[in-house]
């Protein structure tokens, strides 16, 4: 899994479409669809996408019981409301 950064571009494929669909559509505010194996953003066929925000992979401290990015997916920077007090 590649974690997008603001200004980074990603080649869009039918294979990675499900991984980044929510980010591009919900968090970045685009109309996104795939028709006949082609990807359309805001009505235009696109082969790549440049991200507007930084994204993070969050993991809980209870490996088998946490609902974290394994459950939610990537977290956009505008959803963060604090900072880590300890990092390992």
N, C-alpha and C positions, 0 to 999 in steps of 0.2 A: 504494500500500500504506500503510495506516494502522498505526502501531506503538503497541500498547496500553501504557497506564500504569496503575499500581495505582489502583483506584477509578474508572477511566474505564469508560463503558458503550458498547456497540456494538449497533446494530440488526442483528439476524441476518436474513439472507436466503439463499435457495438459491444466489445468485450469490457471496456472500462466505463461505459455509460452508466450502468447501475451503481457503480462506486461513487460517482460524482454528481449524479442526477439531483439529489436533494440539495446539495451545496449550490449548484448552478441555478436551480429553480427557486428554492425557498429562501436561502440565505442571501443570494446575490440578485434576486428579483427578476429573473428572466423567464420568458416563455420557452420551454425546452420540450422537444419531442423528437422521436425517432420514427421515420417512415421508410419502408423498403431498405433498411440498413443504412440510411443516411440520417445525419443528425442536423436538426434545425434549431437555431436559437433566434428568438424574436422574429420568426418567419424567414430567416435566411439560412441557407445550407452552410454549415461551418465544419472545418476539419480540425480546428483547435479553439481553445478558450483561454483567455487571460483573466486570472483571478483578481478581484477587487479588494479582498481582505486576506489576512493571515488566518490559518486554521490550526487547530490543536487536536492531538489525540490524548484523551484523558483516561486514566486507569485508576481504579479504586484500590484501596489497601487490602481488601478482602477478595483475593484472586477469584475464588469460585462463587462468591456471593454478591459481588458488586454489580450494579447497573452503571456502566460507564460507556466509553466510546465503542466497546464491543457491542453494545446494545443501541446507543443513540447514533453512532457515527461521528463524523468530525464536528468539532465545536468551533464556531466562528469567533473571532476576537471580540466582537461587540456583545457576546454573551458572557464574557468573563467578568466576575464581580469581586475580585480579590487577587491575592498572590500566594504562592506557596511559601510556607514558613520553613519547610525542610525539604530538600531534594536529595536524592541518592544517586 
